Amino acid sequence: MDRETQMVFEKIAAHCDKKLDYIPLTFMLGFFRHSSIDRWRNIFNNMGYIENIALSLSTLLRGDSKEVVLMRRTIIRYLVVSQILAFRDISMRVRRRFPNMESMVTAGFLHENEKDDLNKISIQPVYKKYWAPVNWALTLCHRAHKEGLLSAAPSLNTCLNVVSLVHFWVTTPTLPFSGSFILLHH
């Protein structure tokens, strides 16, 4: 930073320091903490849980043939995989249970070829991998419709909406919480 830019920065910092008395720092940090906790709450309120999706899917994709049963199970398995991938980043218990993709294969949630497909995805940031199994499940819904297993277009639309209820966005980072804790208690 050159000398002139440093002087401008110091003036801005001094101005902000004077105005800090108008709005206390603890109030701003409390507001930030509140909005972050609300974000966590919204994440979990909007997250689709497999039980609800499985019940809806069983009413939409009817039949007892091996093909239909396998299709229902595969769709649900894909959705479980996507949630495992998401929960691995927010739960140490899930991370210990599934430390890598191979452990998901061993547990029966992924097939070897699916693991390879997931490992080939190199989109950054990595959280976009969570959506690959959901995409696979949606593709199976389309296939079920083409094969006549979903009776009408509204059934396909409902199936797609139900499957895409699996929401898991990027988790709120813990760094701002740590930073605000240090600022307030230091």
RAZI-V192067 format. One record per backbone hydrogen bond with DSSP energy under -0.5 kcal/mol. NH is the residue of the N-H (numbers start at 1). CO is the residue of the C=O. Records with the same first field share a line. If there is no record, write none. Layout:
NH = CO  CO
This chain:
6 = 2
7 = 3
8 = 4
9 = 5
10 = 6
11 = 7
12 = 8
13 = 9
14 = 10
15 = 11
16 = 12
17 = 13
18 = 14
19 = 15
20 = 16
21 = 18
22 = 19
23 = 19
24 = 22
28 = 24
29 = 25
30 = 26
31 = 27
32 = 28
33 = 29
34 = 30
35 = 31
36 = 32
37 = 33
38 = 34
39 = 35
40 = 36
41 = 37
42 = 38
43 = 39
44 = 40
45 = 41
46 = 42
47 = 43
48 = 165
52 = 49
53 = 49
54 = 50
55 = 51
56 = 52
57 = 53
58 = 54
59 = 55
60 = 56
61 = 57
62 = 60
69 = 65
70 = 66
71 = 67
72 = 68
73 = 69
74 = 70
75 = 71
76 = 72
77 = 73
78 = 74
79 = 75
80 = 76
81 = 77
82 = 78
83 = 79
84 = 80
85 = 81
86 = 82
87 = 83
88 = 84
89 = 86
90 = 87
91 = 87
95 = 91
96 = 92
97 = 93
98 = 94
99 = 96
104 = 100
105 = 101
106 = 102
107 = 103
108 = 105
109 = 104
110 = 104
115 = 111
116 = 112
117 = 113
118 = 114
119 = 115
120 = 116
121 = 117  118
128 = 125
129 = 126
130 = 127
131 = 128
132 = 129
133 = 129
134 = 130
135 = 131
136 = 132
137 = 133
138 = 134
139 = 135
140 = 136
141 = 137
142 = 138
143 = 139
144 = 140
145 = 141
146 = 142
147 = 143
148 = 145
149 = 144
150 = 144
151 = 149
155 = 152
156 = 152
157 = 153
158 = 154
159 = 155
160 = 156
161 = 157
162 = 158
163 = 159
164 = 160
165 = 162
166 = 163
167 = 165
178 = 174
179 = 175
180 = 176
181 = 177
182 = 178
183 = 179
184 = 180
185 = 181
186 = 182
